[in-house]
């Protein structure tokens, strides 16, 4: 997190929340926990004391670069040559000991002219003689000499540096680059212009490089042209729609939207308007409505009066933006008029009642878009995603008159649900590629066990005993360029009445997968599409197809993000849930994968991270299968307390845990506690998820079974 203006004690007291425009103390933005430390850098000693709350042992004073270290950075080695040491020391002094500037010296002497002496290098720079040298000005001179050499020997790499250097953001993700461009980052790293992350997923452009580059481009009148090129590239990256936008790429896009175009009707303004629209749609999908409204308003900025079109975006996009803006404003008003009071023991406010969209209306809109815009248009694909997510999370909705007709006790146990978590966006608006499966459900006998077949109690596994690779799982295969056999015609249950099979979640998600593959097979977007399709197939009872798509997703994710990443571990956990629901010989596999995922999550995220808590929930349900009811209940109580505090009592994860705990109470004979928790959970789920949501239906069925067993009317 980079905070501008953190230069005096008043900076600590408040900051503007970009979603609500409320003033909040800056402490609310600093994550706290025992599993990680937050490093804050400041040149103000009083600020440092405030940040550590007067605990001086946590203040680390960074001293200026010593002569030996400075000489080492210039020469790349320690030297006993007094003359070379003196020259390196003097040069470091003139450059103010700025590490980045010293790296330019080393890069020039190793990449450009290996025979050049330090004195000759200093003479080439023509550093002004002064008793008080200007380190920034001298660093600019050192950078320019290196940049000119880079431009001569590697012009494509220099052009790439221009693009990343005009963005006022520290880290730029791999998704920003084309494949050929990403290879050039190694050249830039060798010249000391950027730093690459250890996991090869980001590059970092230091402040001194951005300063030097932007000055250079401004002096030559090239800065606006480079900025326009960056906007073009970002628009190209998002040509598939806002679904291609993620939290990693978002800071780069927001930085690009700060570009200032001189001409009132320039291409820069057109491209920026397009990006504003994508960002607005993304924010609306994740529930950040205030931010979405601001970006919708930006993309609807009128053009000069003498222009042929009223807006910088197309008329079709403008109409869509106006409707979305109206909806966002309406949702904000509903939220403000609701009783948004903090619940005791939680950081989060209660969520307002959700409005479940009508699938018939969405299907009609989809058919219209297919005819008017074409099946491959971004707006059409977005509508497919909305309908797919709705079919997955509300499988019982088939007709208009069923939307608000109460709970339908359909056999929806074990279905996964995307993590919408937002009260202000309907389930259909949730990006499907990020779907997270729910935990396993109980047997019909009222037990709170996760799965229908018994499993041994979880035993500790050593890291060597666990095999996280896809190839280690039964029936796995390497990902190929072909779609899995039978993917074109996935198995689907018989449609209800006049519902068409094409509306089934598997068919819809297969369509999204085909679209993702058209933009490239070997990337995380396609992996997420395989992941969503795997969940959809399982929801329709097609375990073999589900397993196949899981393996495709895991194979790609393992290559791109690694086995320690949250994305990979989430997919592994979803696969384990499928194995557990399958039961039989798959149960040991599920137990082993859960143990592996939990071990990794505790190490990388911590015991109380929301993702870890979901896995702990699944492991607790395995304890119940081993008849360890009390131990499982105690763990579920701990998880519920943590989720309620961290996520809020209305969170989908919290409510799932509450349902499991209610079943645990019932199995242990705590009838009163079970009944109270069941009813409270169901009421909340009906309000925040909707009566037809798969979680709500599951809880309602569990409550009905519990009442029948207890002979409670």
N, C-alpha and C positions, 0 to 999 in steps of 0.2 A: 504494500500500500504506500503510495506516495502522496504526501499531504503538503500542498503549497501553503506558504505563509506560516509555517510552524516556527516562529522566531521569537515569541515572547510568551509569558505565562497566560496572557489572555487567550492565546490560541488554543489552550487546553479546554476552555470552558464550554465551547459549543461548536457545532458544525451543522451545516444544512443537510437534511436528509433529502436526497434527490428524488425519492419516490413520493414523499408526503409534504415536502417543503417545511417540515417541522424542524425546530432547532433542538439538537440533541447534544449531549456532552460527548466529547471525542472519545471518552472511555468506552462508550457503547460500540465503537467501531474497532476496538482492539480486542482480538480473540484472547481468551484466558483459558488455561488448562494446564494440567500437570504433565502432559505428554509432549509439549512443545514450548519453545521460548520465542518471544517476539523481540527482535533487535531493532531499536530505534536509534537513528543517528541524528545528532544535533550539535551545533557549535555553541549552544547556550547552556552553561553549566547549571543555571537555576532550573531550566526546563528539564535537564537530565535528572535532577533531584526530585522534581515533581513526578516525573514518569515512573521512577522506581519507588515513589512514596517514601522518600527520605531513607531508604535502605541503601546506604552508600556502597555496600559490598557488591551491589549489582551494577554499579557504574564502571564501565571499562574505558579508561582514558587512552585515546589513540595518539601516540606521540608522532611528531614529524618524522619523515623518512630519514633514517640515519645515513651518514656518508657511505658506509660500506654497502648498505642495502641499495642506495641510489646508484652507486658505481656498478653493482651487480646487475641491476636492471638495464643499465646502458650497455654494458659489455657482454652480458649473458653468462658471466663467469666471475669468480673471484680472481683477482690478479695480485701478484707481488711486485709488478712493475710500477714503481713510484710515479713515473711520468704519466703512464696511462691512467693510473688511479687519480692523479691530480687533475688531468684533463676531464675525466668522467665526472669528478666531483664538481668542477667548475661549471660544466655543462648542465648538470643536474640543478645547480644553484640558479642558473639563469632561467631554467624551466620551472622554477618554483617547487621542485620535488614532486610535480604532478605525475602520478604513476602512468597515466595514459600517454602523456607527452614523452616520458622516458621510453615507453614502449615503441614510439615512433622512431626514435633514434636507433634502437636495436633492430627494428624491422628494416630500416633503410640500409644499415650496415651489413645485414645478412641477406636481404632479398634484392637489393638494388645494386650496391657497389661494395663487394666484400673487401676490396683493396684499400678503400678510403680510410684515412686516419681520422681520429676524433677532431684534431685541429682543423683539418681540411673540411670536415663536415660543418664545424662551427663557422668557418669562413664562408662556406657556401650559403648558410642560412642568413648571413649578414645580420647577426643579432646586434642590436644597438648596445653600445658600451654605456653602462650606467652603474652607479653604486647601489641603486635600488631598481633592479630590472623588473619589467612588467611580465610576470610569468605567463599570463593568459595570451598576451600579444606574441610572446616568443613561442608558446605552444602552437599558436596558429601558424607561425612560420615553419615550424618543424612538421606540422601536419601537411601543409601545402606541398612541401618538397616531396613527401612520401606519396601524396595523392597524385601529383603530376607523374611520378614514376609508375604508379599503379595504372593510371589512365593510358599511359603509353604501352605498357606491357600486357595489361589485361583490361581492355576497354569495356568489355561486358560486365566484369566485376565492378568496375568504377560506376557504371550506370546503375547497377543494382544497389550500390552504396548510396547513390543519390536518392533512390526510392525509399530506402529504409531510414536514411538520415533526416529526411524532412518530416518524419513522424515524431512528434514530441511524446514518445512513449518509450519506456525502458526495454520491455521484452516484446518481441515479435514472434508469433508462433510459426511453425512450419507450414501451416495451412495458408499462410499469406503468400507463399512462393509457388511458382511453377516448378516442376521437377528439375528442369535444367537450371533454373535460378538457384535452387537450393544447393546444387553442387558447387556453385560459385562462392558460397559462403565460406568454404574452406580456404579459398584464396584470400578473402577478406580477413579471415581469422589469422592467417599467416602474416598478413601485413599489419596486424595489430589494430584493425579498424572495428572489429566486432569481437564478441565472445560467444561461443556456442555452449548451450547447456549440456550437462553431463549425459542426459538422456536423449540428446539429439532432437529435441522437440521445439526448442526456442533459440533465438539469438538475442543478444543484448547489445544495444548500441549505447555507449557511454555518453554522458552529457557533454564532455569536451569534444567528442567526435561530432555530435549534432551541432554544437556551437560553431565549430570550424567549417563544417560543410555548408550550413545554412548561410553563413557570412559569405562564403565563396560563391554560392549560387546567386545570392541577392546582388552581389557586386557585378555579376555578369548578366543579370536580368533573366536567369534561367529557372528561378525557383518556382514560379507559377506554372511553367510548362511541366516540370517534374511532378508537381502536386497533381496536375490534371492526369498525368500518366498513372499515378498511384490510385486515384479515384477510379480510373478505367479498370485497373487490375482488380480492385476490390469489387467493383460491379460484376466483373467477369467471374470472380470467385463465388459470387452469390447469385449467379444466373439461374440456379435451380430453385431459388426462393429463399425466404428467411430460414428454412430448415437447415441450410448450409452454415448458418451463423451459430457460433457457440461462444461460451464465456472466454475462451482463449483468444479468439479473433476480435471480439468486441472492442477491447481497448484501442486496437489499431484503427478500427473503423471510426470510433469516436474522435481519435486524434486527427484523422483525415477530415472529419466534418468541421474541424476548426480552421481549415484552410480558408483564406480570405481571397476571393476573386475580385480583381479590379474592375472588370467589365460587368455591367448590370445584366447582360444577357449572354454570358460566356458558357462554354461547355462545362466549365468547372461547376457552375451553379446547377446545370442539368444533372450532372453525375451525382452531385451532393444531394439533390432532391431525391434521386433514386435510392441512395443509401439511407437517407432519413426514413423513407418508406419501409425499407427492409428492417431497419432497427426498430421502428415503431411496431411493426408486426411481431418482431421477436419479443419485445418488451410486453406486448399485449398477451402473447402466448404464455409467458412465465409469470404473469400477474402483476407486473410493475406498471400500473396503469397511468400514474402521473407522468412517468418518463415516456410512456407510449404516446400520451396526449401531446407532449411537447414536440416529439419528433413527427407526429402526424401534422401538427400545425406548421412545422418547418417545411415539410414536403409539399404542403399546399400554399406555399408563398406565391403570390401572384407575379406573373412576368410583367415587364413593361407594357404599357397600354398599346403600343404600336405592334406588339407581337401577334402572330396568328393564333396561337394557343394561349388559354388563360393561365396555365400552370407549366412548370418546368417538367413535370411528369406527363404521361399520356392521359388523355381524357378518361380512358377505361380505368387506369390506376387511380386517377383523381376521384372518380366516383366510388371506387372501392375504399379509398382512404377516408372519404367523407363519412361513409357508412360506419367504418370501423371507429372513427373518431367519435361519432355520435354514440355508438355502443359503449366505448370506453368512458365517456363522460357520464352516461347513464349508470354504468356500473359503479363509478366512484360515488355518485349521489346516493345510490342504494346503500353502499357501504357506510357512508357518513350518516345516513338516517337510521342505520341499524344500531342496536345497543352494543357498541364496541367498548366493553369494559374489561379490564384485565381480570382474568380468573385467578383466584388465590393459588399461590404456589407455582405460577407459570409466568414466563416472560412474554407470552404471546397473547393477543386479544382473541376473544371468541369470534368465530367466523360466521358471516351471515348465511342465510338460507340459500342453497344453490338452486339454480334454475336449469333443469335438464333439457337440453335442446331436443327438438322433434326430428327423429331420423328421416321421416318422410320429406320434411322440408329440405333437409340437407341433401337427400338423394335427388330431389327435384332440381335444386341448385346445381348439383353435380352434372346432371343431364344437360342443363342449359349451358354450362361452361364447356362441356364436351362438344356441343354443336357450334357455339359461337367462338370459342378460343382454341379449341382443339384438345385432344386427349393428353398432349405433352406439355401444355402451357403450365406455367408455375401456379397460377390460380386454380387450375383444375387439379393438379397434384396436391395442392394444399387442401382442397375440399375432399379429396380421396382420403387424406390423412385424418381429417376431422371425422369422417364417417367411420373409418376403420377403428379409431380410438373409441368412438361411441359404441360401436358394435362389441368391442372387447370388454369395456367396463360396464355396459348396460345391455347384456345379451338378451334380457327378457323383453325389451321394448321392441314391438313389431308394428304397432298401429298408433295412430294419433290418439285414439281414446284410451290407450294404455299408459300414456306417459305419466299421468298422475292418478293411476287407478289403484295404488296401494302395492303392498309387497306381493310379488309372484314367487311362490316357492319352487322355482325351477331348480334343476340340478346344476347349480353353478359353482359347486364347491371346488376350490383349488384354482380357480381362474386367476390369471395375473391382472394387475391393474397398473396403468401408468401413474407416476408420482405427481399428479396435478398439484396437490397441496394448496391450490389457490382458490379462494371462495369466489373470485370474481371472474373466472374463466370457466366455461363449461368443459366437461370432459373431452368433448370432441375437438377442442382446440389444443389439446396437449400434444406436443411433438411426439409422434409414435416411436421414434428411434430411441427414446430414453425410457421406455417402459420398464418398470421394475416389478417382478412377480411378487404376489403376496405369499405369506407363509402357508404351509400346508394346513389343511383343515382336519377336523376331528371325525371320528366315526360317529355313526348315528346313535350310538348308545350313550351319548352325553359325555364321553371321555374327552379330555382336552388334548389328546395325543395328536401329533401332527399328521400321522398317516395311518392307513387302515391295517397295516401289518406291523407286528411287533419288531423292535430293533434292539440290539444290544445297547447297553449304556455306553455313552461316548468315552473312549479311552484316549489318553494322550498319545500323540503321534510325533515321532521325530521328523525334522524337515526332510531327511533322506528317505524316510518311508513314504512320504507323500510325493505324488507325481503330478505336478500341475500342468504338464504339457497335454495338449489335446490327444496326441498319439497314444497316451497311456490309458485312455478311457476305452471301454469295450465298444467295438463297432465304429471307432473313429477312423477317419481317413484324411489325407492331406487335401487342403482346399484346391480345387481345380478351377479352370476358367469356365467350366460348364455349370449350369444350374443343376441342382440335385435332380435325380430322376424322379419324374412324377410331379415336379414343382409346378408345371404348367396347369395341372389339373388336381389341386389338392382335395383331399377328402373333406366333405362338408356334410353336416347333418341336414336332414330334410327341412326345407323352408316351411315356415308357418304361413298358412293361408296364401295370400297373394304376394308374400315376400319372395324376392328372387334370390337364387343361390349366389349371384354376383355380389350381393351385399354382405356376405359372410366375411368376418375379419381376415381369414386366411387369404381369400382371393384379393381383398383390398390391399393387404400388406404385400402380397406377391407383386401386385402392380407397382407399389412403391419401391420394391426391391429392383424390379426391372428398370425403373427410372434411375435409381441410384447406380446400377451397373452401367448404364449408358454414359455416365460421367466418370467411369473408372471402377474397376473391380477391386483393386488393391488399396483400399483406403478405409478409414473408420466410418465414413458415411454408409458405405456398403455393408460394413460389418454390423452397424446398428440396424440396418434394414433386415439383414439375416436374423439378427437377434429378435426383433419385433415379430418377424414371420414365424420364428420358432415358438414364441409364446402364443401366437394366434393359433398355430397348428395344435398345440397342446390343449388349448381351450376347446378345440373342436374334437378332441379325442384321437388325434393322429400323432401318436407318440413317435413312430419311425421318422416321419417328416420333420417333426419338431427337433429330434435329436440331430438329424442331418444338418439342419440350419444352425443349430447351436454350434456344431463343430466348425462350420464355415466361419461363423462370427468369432469364435475363440481363436481359430488359427490366424485370422487377420489381426485381431486385437493383440495377440501375443507378439506378433512381429512389430506392430506399430507403437504400442504403448507399454508392453512388457507385462510380466505376470504379477508385478507388485502394484500395478495401477488400479485405481478404484473401478475403472470401466471393466477391466478384465475380471476382477474379483466379483463384480456384480453379475457378470454373465455366468461365471462359474457357480455362483450361488443359485441363480435361476435354473441352471442345469441340474443342480443337486435337488432343488425342489421338485423338478420333473421326475427325477429318479425315485425320490421318496414317495411321490404320489403313485408312481407305477408300482412300487412295492416289490415284494419277492426278492429275487436275486439282485435287484438294483439297490436295495436298502444299504448294504455295506458300502457301495460306491458313494451313495448320498452322504452317509456319515463321514466317510473319509474326506470328501470334498468340503463339507461344512467345516471340518476340523482344519483343513488347509486354509480355507478362506478366512476363518476366524483368527488363525495364527498370524496370517499376513496383515489383516486389518488392524489387529491390536498393535502390531509392530509399526505399521505405517500411518495409521489414523488415530489410534488410541482406543481405549476400552469404551469410552463414552461417545464416540462419534456416531451420528445417526445411522450410517451404513453398518457399523459394527454392531449396534444395538439390534438391527434387524436380523443379523446372523446369530447373535446371542439368543434371540427369540426362537429361531429355528432349532438351535442346539438344546434349548430348554424343553422344547416339545419332544425331542428325542429322549430326554430324561423321563418324560411321562411314559413313553413306550416301554421303558425299562422299569416301570412301576415306581419310580422315585418321585412320587407326587409332591411331597413336601419340599424337596430340594428344587424341583421345577417351579413350584409356586413361589418360593422365596426369590428365585432368579427373575421370574416374570414380574414380581412386585418391584424389584430393583429397576428393571428395564422400564416399566410403566412410569415410575417416578422420574427417571432421567428423561424419558421422552416427553412427559408432561411439562417438565421444566424447560427443556431445550427447544422443543418443537411446538408446544402448546397442547392442551387437552383435546383440541379439535383436529389435530393432525391425523392423517390417515394411518400412519405407522402406530401412533399412540392408541388409536381406536382398535386396530387389529390386535395389539397386545392386550388391551382391555377385554376383548372377546375371549382370547385364550385364557386369561386369568379367571374370567367368570366360569369357563368350563372346568378349569382346575379346581376352583372353589367347590363346584358342584360334585366333582369326583371325590373330593375330600370330605364331603358331608356338610360343608358350610353353605347351607341352602339359602339363608337370608342374604349373606354377602353375594352369593352367585346371582340371585334374582335381582338385587339392587343394581349390580354392575351390568348385568345383561340389559336391563331396561334403560339404564342411563346411556349405555353405549349405543343401543339401537336408536334412541331418540336423537342423539347427536349425529349419528351416521345419516339418518333420514334428512336431517337439516343441512348438513354440509356436503354430503355426497349424493343425496337423492334416494328416493325409495327403491329405485330399480337398479342402483349400483350393486355390483356383485358382492362387495363387502357387506352392504346393508342386507341383501337377501340372505347371505350366509349367516349373519348374526340372528336375523329373524328366524331362520330355520333351526338354529341351535337353541334359541330361546323356546321355540315351540316344542322341540324334543325334550328340553329340560322340564318344562311344565307338564308334559305328558308323563314323564317318568316320576315326577314328584306328586302327580295327581293334584296339581294346582289348577284351579279354574280361573 
